Amino acid sequence: MNGTEKLKELINGSNNIVFFGGAGVSTESGIPDFRSTDGLYHQEYDYPPETILSHSFFMRNPEEFYRFYKNKMLCLDAKPNMAHKKLAELEKAGKLKAVITQNIDGLHQAAGSKEVLELHGSVHRNYCMKCGKSYDAEYMLHAEGVPTCSCGGRIKPDVVLYEEGLDMTVMARAIQAIQDADMLIILTAVEKVAVNFGKENEKWLDDLTVSQARKYIEEGQFAAGSMLPKVQACVDFASSGTGRTAMITLLEKAKDGIMGKTGTQIHL
């Protein structure tokens, strides 16, 4: 059984799936991610993107913030891709109970998903910092210079900038959704989980038990900055109750969306 068939089997056997994803879901819609070779963090600006997208920079230098924000963060012509659409189909079929996303583009909702928990907010919600009046993304895109409210206040996107905390209400809902799930699917940008990544004895894994994963974690065999936290999250999920399965899978460039070409299953 190949990775695609295994993923389909797991989905067919689950009735409370939660999907956790980020920028890789939307790259096929033409929205750049941050850390890939052509991502935002590898492009040249007068200031690093991490600096521009910080609360202190927004307050201190709103003109430069909005030049970057309008040019790079407001991708209003982007359309949902097959991954967004397949997730919406799974929700409509009663399989998927929640999408937890780090994205701010609103493409999950545009594809038809209803229960979308946006950890980092949304470009489609904007508010006046003085009176609280709401504005849509089109207003922000076409406003000259720094978008201002009819009352004269500055308008701020409802997105989480560096130096700002996450919305604890959204976080609590996300945690509850994962606690209630029988299957957790986590997006990754590679085909499978690898141990000894980049070394001569590199090994790609189709299947991992919790005990095997813990052994590899103790031995330091997962890439610390990227794969390790995802594996640890899956281990915590799969070990928290009987019948719980986690899947780390590739969605980026997968023509069939969530039914991507492979993945690594983690279970008891």
Secondary structure by P-SEA (a helix, b strand, c coil): ccaaaaaaaaaaaccbbbbbccccccccccccccccccccccccccccccccccaaaaaccaaaaaaaaaaccccccccccaaaaaaaaaaaacccccccccccccccccccccccccccccccbbbbccccccccaaaaaaccccccccccbbbbcccccccccccaaaaaaaaaaaaaccbbbbbbcccccccccccccbbbbccccaaaaaaaaaacccccccaaaaaaaaaaaaaccccbbbbbcccccccccccccccccccc
